[in-house]
Amino acid sequence: MSERDAAAKADAVREALAERDSALVAFSGGVDSSVVAALAFDALGEDAVACTAKSETLPEAELEDAARVADEIGIEHVVVEFSELDNPDFVTNDDDRCYHCRTMRLGRMYEAARERGIETVCDGTNASDPGEGHRPGLRAVEELEVVSPLLAHDITKEEVREIADEYGLSVADKPSMACLSSRIPTGLEVTEERLSRVEQAERILRTWGFEQFRVRDHDGLARIEVAPDELERALDPDFVRAARDHIKDVGFDHVTLDLHGYRTGSVSPAADEEDEDDLLVDDVFAQDYPMRK
């Protein structure tokens, strides 16, 4: 698609939103919800609100990013709180974990909207999302009749980034960031302890400058995934030592590096069976490595 196509679709979204009295945008601070918030603010001004739901599965760094991006846009930013851990179906961590999470999160958004006399709740689902494998959260979006402007106007992920770039949003190239519970393999209970140590471990990778990564929690074993073009840096002896020491300090028993690199949903039920059978995990952090010459 050309930039002109993306711009035309953005205009169509603005026109559609302008027909509504007001709108609350489910706002994570990622590129999708940020673009919806920017379009809604253009269309509705002060009658548009960006709402972030704070819970144990949202990294503190993401909440800070959301506040910063809302400020970039100029839209009012509201933070509400809830806990997925109150729901036994979520804690069980079955195939529908994301459905339970999204249902609770969006339900909290509707409560916030009603408190402000807003009838429309929007989210950042884009036209590429339905084709990206196991996405039970989309069922919650449909059941709750959330408005998805990007999906309704056939705006793909690539076009979302084009629109974000046109707005000059700092998150235009930001990698996707799923909630912390996505780091826990299906069938292993989601607990506050596991969520906390994953968040702290990922903070270490972020401090070292990694951009696309996950730390998967295999019941005490930390499996680090980084993007292929960042793999060499993950093998740097200084990082090896820092990761081994600091990630163990936050509660993991073992620290490993997945040689397949970062893969979306690698602990979900839809993970490719061939990849799972051929999984390469190298315990490179179990010993000291000589310094490179």
Contacts in CASP RR format, 6 or more apart in sequence:
PFRMAT RR
TARGET T0000
AUTHOR 0000-0000-0000
METHOD contacts of the structure
MODEL  1
MSERDAAAKADAVREALAERDSALVAFSGGVDSSVVAALAFDALGEDAVA
CTAKSETLPEAELEDAARVADEIGIEHVVVEFSELDNPDFVTNDDDRCYH
CRTMRLGRMYEAARERGIETVCDGTNASDPGEGHRPGLRAVEELEVVSPL
LAHDITKEEVREIADEYGLSVADKPSMACLSSRIPTGLEVTEERLSRVEQ
AERILRTWGFEQFRVRDHDGLARIEVAPDELERALDPDFVRAARDHIKDV
GFDHVTLDLHGYRTGSVSPAADEEDEDDLLVDDVFAQDYPMRK
1 156 0 8 1.000
1 158 0 8 1.000
1 159 0 8 1.000
3 162 0 8 1.000
3 166 0 8 1.000
5 159 0 8 1.000
6 155 0 8 1.000
6 159 0 8 1.000
6 162 0 8 1.000
6 163 0 8 1.000
6 166 0 8 1.000
7 163 0 8 1.000
7 166 0 8 1.000
9 153 0 8 1.000
9 154 0 8 1.000
9 155 0 8 1.000
9 159 0 8 1.000
10 39 0 8 1.000
10 155 0 8 1.000
10 163 0 8 1.000
10 166 0 8 1.000
12 153 0 8 1.000
13 36 0 8 1.000
13 39 0 8 1.000
13 43 0 8 1.000
13 149 0 8 1.000
13 150 0 8 1.000
13 152 0 8 1.000
13 153 0 8 1.000
13 155 0 8 1.000
14 39 0 8 1.000
14 42 0 8 1.000
14 43 0 8 1.000
15 43 0 8 1.000
16 149 0 8 1.000
16 152 0 8 1.000
16 153 0 8 1.000
17 23 0 8 1.000
17 39 0 8 1.000
17 40 0 8 1.000
17 43 0 8 1.000
17 44 0 8 1.000
17 48 0 8 1.000
17 122 0 8 1.000
17 149 0 8 1.000
18 43 0 8 1.000
18 44 0 8 1.000
20 44 0 8 1.000
20 119 0 8 1.000
20 120 0 8 1.000
21 47 0 8 1.000
21 119 0 8 1.000
21 120 0 8 1.000
22 44 0 8 1.000
22 47 0 8 1.000
22 48 0 8 1.000
22 49 0 8 1.000
22 116 0 8 1.000
22 117 0 8 1.000
22 118 0 8 1.000
22 119 0 8 1.000
22 120 0 8 1.000
23 40 0 8 1.000
23 44 0 8 1.000
23 47 0 8 1.000
23 48 0 8 1.000
23 49 0 8 1.000
23 118 0 8 1.000
23 120 0 8 1.000
23 121 0 8 1.000
23 122 0 8 1.000
23 147 0 8 1.000
24 48 0 8 1.000
24 49 0 8 1.000
24 50 0 8 1.000
24 51 0 8 1.000
24 78 0 8 1.000
24 109 0 8 1.000
24 112 0 8 1.000
24 113 0 8 1.000
24 116 0 8 1.000
24 118 0 8 1.000
24 120 0 8 1.000
24 121 0 8 1.000
24 122 0 8 1.000
25 33 0 8 1.000
25 36 0 8 1.000
25 37 0 8 1.000
25 40 0 8 1.000
25 48 0 8 1.000
25 49 0 8 1.000
25 50 0 8 1.000
25 51 0 8 1.000
25 75 0 8 1.000
25 121 0 8 1.000
25 122 0 8 1.000
25 123 0 8 1.000
25 124 0 8 1.000
26 33 0 8 1.000
26 51 0 8 1.000
26 53 0 8 1.000
26 105 0 8 1.000
26 106 0 8 1.000
26 109 0 8 1.000
26 121 0 8 1.000
26 122 0 8 1.000
26 123 0 8 1.000
26 124 0 8 1.000
26 146 0 8 1.000
27 33 0 8 1.000
27 34 0 8 1.000
27 37 0 8 1.000
27 50 0 8 1.000
27 51 0 8 1.000
27 52 0 8 1.000
27 66 0 8 1.000
27 70 0 8 1.000
27 77 0 8 1.000
28 52 0 8 1.000
28 58 0 8 1.000
28 62 0 8 1.000
28 66 0 8 1.000
28 177 0 8 1.000
29 52 0 8 1.000
29 62 0 8 1.000
29 65 0 8 1.000
29 66 0 8 1.000
29 69 0 8 1.000
29 70 0 8 1.000
29 171 0 8 1.000
30 65 0 8 1.000
30 66 0 8 1.000
30 69 0 8 1.000
30 171 0 8 1.000
30 174 0 8 1.000
30 176 0 8 1.000
30 177 0 8 1.000
31 160 0 8 1.000
31 161 0 8 1.000
31 164 0 8 1.000
31 169 0 8 1.000
31 171 0 8 1.000
31 172 0 8 1.000
31 173 0 8 1.000
31 174 0 8 1.000
32 124 0 8 1.000
32 125 0 8 1.000
32 126 0 8 1.000
32 150 0 8 1.000
32 157 0 8 1.000
32 160 0 8 1.000
33 50 0 8 1.000
33 123 0 8 1.000
33 124 0 8 1.000
34 69 0 8 1.000
34 73 0 8 1.000
34 164 0 8 1.000
34 169 0 8 1.000
34 171 0 8 1.000
35 124 0 8 1.000
35 150 0 8 1.000
35 160 0 8 1.000
35 163 0 8 1.000
35 164 0 8 1.000
35 167 0 8 1.000
35 169 0 8 1.000
36 122 0 8 1.000
36 123 0 8 1.000
36 124 0 8 1.000
36 149 0 8 1.000
36 150 0 8 1.000
37 48 0 8 1.000
37 50 0 8 1.000
37 69 0 8 1.000
37 70 0 8 1.000
37 73 0 8 1.000
37 75 0 8 1.000
38 73 0 8 1.000
38 75 0 8 1.000
38 163 0 8 1.000
38 164 0 8 1.000
38 167 0 8 1.000
38 169 0 8 1.000
39 149 0 8 1.000
39 163 0 8 1.000
40 48 0 8 1.000
40 75 0 8 1.000
40 122 0 8 1.000
40 149 0 8 1.000
41 48 0 8 1.000
41 73 0 8 1.000
41 74 0 8 1.000
41 75 0 8 1.000
45 75 0 8 1.000
46 76 0 8 1.000
48 75 0 8 1.000
48 76 0 8 1.000
49 75 0 8 1.000
49 76 0 8 1.000
49 77 0 8 1.000
49 78 0 8 1.000
49 116 0 8 1.000
49 118 0 8 1.000
50 66 0 8 1.000
50 70 0 8 1.000
50 73 0 8 1.000
50 75 0 8 1.000
50 76 0 8 1.000
50 77 0 8 1.000
50 78 0 8 1.000
51 77 0 8 1.000
51 78 0 8 1.000
51 79 0 8 1.000
51 80 0 8 1.000
51 109 0 8 1.000
51 112 0 8 1.000
51 113 0 8 1.000
52 58 0 8 1.000
52 63 0 8 1.000
52 66 0 8 1.000
52 67 0 8 1.000
52 77 0 8 1.000
52 78 0 8 1.000
52 79 0 8 1.000
52 80 0 8 1.000
53 79 0 8 1.000
53 80 0 8 1.000
53 81 0 8 1.000
53 82 0 8 1.000
53 105 0 8 1.000
53 108 0 8 1.000
53 109 0 8 1.000
54 63 0 8 1.000
54 79 0 8 1.000
54 80 0 8 1.000
54 81 0 8 1.000
54 82 0 8 1.000
55 81 0 8 1.000
55 82 0 8 1.000
55 83 0 8 1.000
55 84 0 8 1.000
55 105 0 8 1.000
56 83 0 8 1.000
56 84 0 8 1.000
56 85 0 8 1.000
56 180 0 8 1.000
56 192 0 8 1.000
56 195 0 8 1.000
56 196 0 8 1.000
57 84 0 8 1.000
57 101 0 8 1.000
57 179 0 8 1.000
57 180 0 8 1.000
57 181 0 8 1.000
57 190 0 8 1.000
57 195 0 8 1.000
58 179 0 8 1.000
58 180 0 8 1.000
59 177 0 8 1.000
59 180 0 8 1.000
59 199 0 8 1.000
59 202 0 8 1.000
59 203 0 8 1.000
60 199 0 8 1.000
61 203 0 8 1.000
61 206 0 8 1.000
62 177 0 8 1.000
63 79 0 8 1.000
65 171 0 8 1.000
66 77 0 8 1.000
67 77 0 8 1.000
67 79 0 8 1.000
68 170 0 8 1.000
69 169 0 8 1.000
69 170 0 8 1.000
69 171 0 8 1.000
70 76 0 8 1.000
70 77 0 8 1.000
71 77 0 8 1.000
72 168 0 8 1.000
72 169 0 8 1.000
72 170 0 8 1.000
73 167 0 8 1.000
73 169 0 8 1.000
78 112 0 8 1.000
80 108 0 8 1.000
80 109 0 8 1.000
80 111 0 8 1.000
80 112 0 8 1.000
82 104 0 8 1.000
82 105 0 8 1.000
82 108 0 8 1.000
84 90 0 8 1.000
84 91 0 8 1.000
84 100 0 8 1.000
84 101 0 8 1.000
84 104 0 8 1.000
84 105 0 8 1.000
84 181 0 8 1.000
84 190 0 8 1.000
85 91 0 8 1.000
85 190 0 8 1.000
85 191 0 8 1.000
85 192 0 8 1.000
87 100 0 8 1.000
87 104 0 8 1.000
89 96 0 8 1.000
89 100 0 8 1.000
90 97 0 8 1.000
90 100 0 8 1.000
90 101 0 8 1.000
90 104 0 8 1.000
90 181 0 8 1.000
90 190 0 8 1.000
91 189 0 8 1.000
91 190 0 8 1.000
91 191 0 8 1.000
92 187 0 8 1.000
92 189 0 8 1.000
93 181 0 8 1.000
93 184 0 8 1.000
93 185 0 8 1.000
93 186 0 8 1.000
93 187 0 8 1.000
93 188 0 8 1.000
93 189 0 8 1.000
93 190 0 8 1.000
94 186 0 8 1.000
94 187 0 8 1.000
95 134 0 8 1.000
95 136 0 8 1.000
95 186 0 8 1.000
95 269 0 8 1.000
96 136 0 8 1.000
97 136 0 8 1.000
97 181 0 8 1.000
97 186 0 8 1.000
97 190 0 8 1.000
98 135 0 8 1.000
98 136 0 8 1.000
98 137 0 8 1.000
98 182 0 8 1.000
99 136 0 8 1.000
99 137 0 8 1.000
99 139 0 8 1.000
99 140 0 8 1.000
101 137 0 8 1.000
101 179 0 8 1.000
101 181 0 8 1.000
102 136 0 8 1.000
102 137 0 8 1.000
102 140 0 8 1.000
102 141 0 8 1.000
103 137 0 8 1.000
103 140 0 8 1.000
103 143 0 8 1.000
103 144 0 8 1.000
106 121 0 8 1.000
106 123 0 8 1.000
106 140 0 8 1.000
106 141 0 8 1.000
106 144 0 8 1.000
106 146 0 8 1.000
107 144 0 8 1.000
109 121 0 8 1.000
110 121 0 8 1.000
110 144 0 8 1.000
113 119 0 8 1.000
113 120 0 8 1.000
113 121 0 8 1.000
120 147 0 8 1.000
121 144 0 8 1.000
121 146 0 8 1.000
121 147 0 8 1.000
122 146 0 8 1.000
122 147 0 8 1.000
122 148 0 8 1.000
122 149 0 8 1.000
123 141 0 8 1.000
123 146 0 8 1.000
123 147 0 8 1.000
123 148 0 8 1.000
124 148 0 8 1.000
124 149 0 8 1.000
124 150 0 8 1.000
124 151 0 8 1.000
125 138 0 8 1.000
125 141 0 8 1.000
125 146 0 8 1.000
125 148 0 8 1.000
125 150 0 8 1.000
125 151 0 8 1.000
126 148 0 8 1.000
126 150 0 8 1.000
126 151 0 8 1.000
126 155 0 8 1.000
126 156 0 8 1.000
126 157 0 8 1.000
126 160 0 8 1.000
127 150 0 8 1.000
127 151 0 8 1.000
127 154 0 8 1.000
127 155 0 8 1.000
127 156 0 8 1.000
127 157 0 8 1.000
128 156 0 8 1.000
128 157 0 8 1.000
128 158 0 8 1.000
129 135 0 8 1.000
129 138 0 8 1.000
129 151 0 8 1.000
129 157 0 8 1.000
130 138 0 8 1.000
130 151 0 8 1.000
132 264 0 8 1.000
133 270 0 8 1.000
134 265 0 8 1.000
134 268 0 8 1.000
134 269 0 8 1.000
134 270 0 8 1.000
141 148 0 8 1.000
149 155 0 8 1.000
150 160 0 8 1.000
155 163 0 8 1.000
161 172 0 8 1.000
161 173 0 8 1.000
164 171 0 8 1.000
164 172 0 8 1.000
165 172 0 8 1.000
175 211 0 8 1.000
175 212 0 8 1.000
176 264 0 8 1.000
178 264 0 8 1.000
178 265 0 8 1.000
180 195 0 8 1.000
180 198 0 8 1.000
180 199 0 8 1.000
181 190 0 8 1.000
181 195 0 8 1.000
182 214 0 8 1.000
182 265 0 8 1.000
182 267 0 8 1.000
182 268 0 8 1.000
183 198 0 8 1.000
183 214 0 8 1.000
183 215 0 8 1.000
183 216 0 8 1.000
183 217 0 8 1.000
183 267 0 8 1.000
184 190 0 8 1.000
184 194 0 8 1.000
184 195 0 8 1.000
184 198 0 8 1.000
184 216 0 8 1.000
184 217 0 8 1.000
184 267 0 8 1.000
185 216 0 8 1.000
185 217 0 8 1.000
185 218 0 8 1.000
185 267 0 8 1.000
186 267 0 8 1.000
186 268 0 8 1.000
186 269 0 8 1.000
188 194 0 8 1.000
188 217 0 8 1.000
188 218 0 8 1.000
188 219 0 8 1.000
194 217 0 8 1.000
196 250 0 8 1.000
197 217 0 8 1.000
197 222 0 8 1.000
197 250 0 8 1.000
197 251 0 8 1.000
197 252 0 8 1.000
198 215 0 8 1.000
198 217 0 8 1.000
200 250 0 8 1.000
201 215 0 8 1.000
201 222 0 8 1.000
201 246 0 8 1.000
201 247 0 8 1.000
201 250 0 8 1.000
201 252 0 8 1.000
202 213 0 8 1.000
202 214 0 8 1.000
202 215 0 8 1.000
204 242 0 8 1.000
204 243 0 8 1.000
204 246 0 8 1.000
204 247 0 8 1.000
205 213 0 8 1.000
205 215 0 8 1.000
205 224 0 8 1.000
205 226 0 8 1.000
205 243 0 8 1.000
206 213 0 8 1.000
208 233 0 8 1.000
208 239 0 8 1.000
208 242 0 8 1.000
210 226 0 8 1.000
210 227 0 8 1.000
210 230 0 8 1.000
210 233 0 8 1.000
210 234 0 8 1.000
211 227 0 8 1.000
211 230 0 8 1.000
212 226 0 8 1.000
212 227 0 8 1.000
212 230 0 8 1.000
212 262 0 8 1.000
213 224 0 8 1.000
213 225 0 8 1.000
213 226 0 8 1.000
213 227 0 8 1.000
213 230 0 8 1.000
213 262 0 8 1.000
214 224 0 8 1.000
214 225 0 8 1.000
214 262 0 8 1.000
214 266 0 8 1.000
215 222 0 8 1.000
215 223 0 8 1.000
215 224 0 8 1.000
215 225 0 8 1.000
215 247 0 8 1.000
216 222 0 8 1.000
216 223 0 8 1.000
216 224 0 8 1.000
216 225 0 8 1.000
216 258 0 8 1.000
216 266 0 8 1.000
216 267 0 8 1.000
217 223 0 8 1.000
217 252 0 8 1.000
220 251 0 8 1.000
220 252 0 8 1.000
220 253 0 8 1.000
220 254 0 8 1.000
221 252 0 8 1.000
221 253 0 8 1.000
221 254 0 8 1.000
221 255 0 8 1.000
221 256 0 8 1.000
222 247 0 8 1.000
222 252 0 8 1.000
222 254 0 8 1.000
222 255 0 8 1.000
222 256 0 8 1.000
223 256 0 8 1.000
223 257 0 8 1.000
223 258 0 8 1.000
223 281 0 8 1.000
224 234 0 8 1.000
224 243 0 8 1.000
224 255 0 8 1.000
224 256 0 8 1.000
224 257 0 8 1.000
224 258 0 8 1.000
225 258 0 8 1.000
225 260 0 8 1.000
225 261 0 8 1.000
225 262 0 8 1.000
225 263 0 8 1.000
225 266 0 8 1.000
226 233 0 8 1.000
226 234 0 8 1.000
226 257 0 8 1.000
226 261 0 8 1.000
226 262 0 8 1.000
227 261 0 8 1.000
227 262 0 8 1.000
228 261 0 8 1.000
228 262 0 8 1.000
231 259 0 8 1.000
231 261 0 8 1.000
233 239 0 8 1.000
234 243 0 8 1.000
234 257 0 8 1.000
235 257 0 8 1.000
235 284 0 8 1.000
236 292 0 8 1.000
237 289 0 8 1.000
237 290 0 8 1.000
237 291 0 8 1.000
237 292 0 8 1.000
240 284 0 8 1.000
240 285 0 8 1.000
240 289 0 8 1.000
241 288 0 8 1.000
241 289 0 8 1.000
243 255 0 8 1.000
243 285 0 8 1.000
244 255 0 8 1.000
244 285 0 8 1.000
244 286 0 8 1.000
247 255 0 8 1.000
247 285 0 8 1.000
248 255 0 8 1.000
254 283 0 8 1.000
254 285 0 8 1.000
254 286 0 8 1.000
255 283 0 8 1.000
255 285 0 8 1.000
255 286 0 8 1.000
256 281 0 8 1.000
256 282 0 8 1.000
256 283 0 8 1.000
256 284 0 8 1.000
256 285 0 8 1.000
257 281 0 8 1.000
257 282 0 8 1.000
257 283 0 8 1.000
257 284 0 8 1.000
257 285 0 8 1.000
258 266 0 8 1.000
258 279 0 8 1.000
258 280 0 8 1.000
258 281 0 8 1.000
258 282 0 8 1.000
259 280 0 8 1.000
259 281 0 8 1.000
259 282 0 8 1.000
260 266 0 8 1.000
260 275 0 8 1.000
260 279 0 8 1.000
260 280 0 8 1.000
263 271 0 8 1.000
263 275 0 8 1.000
265 271 0 8 1.000
266 275 0 8 1.000
END
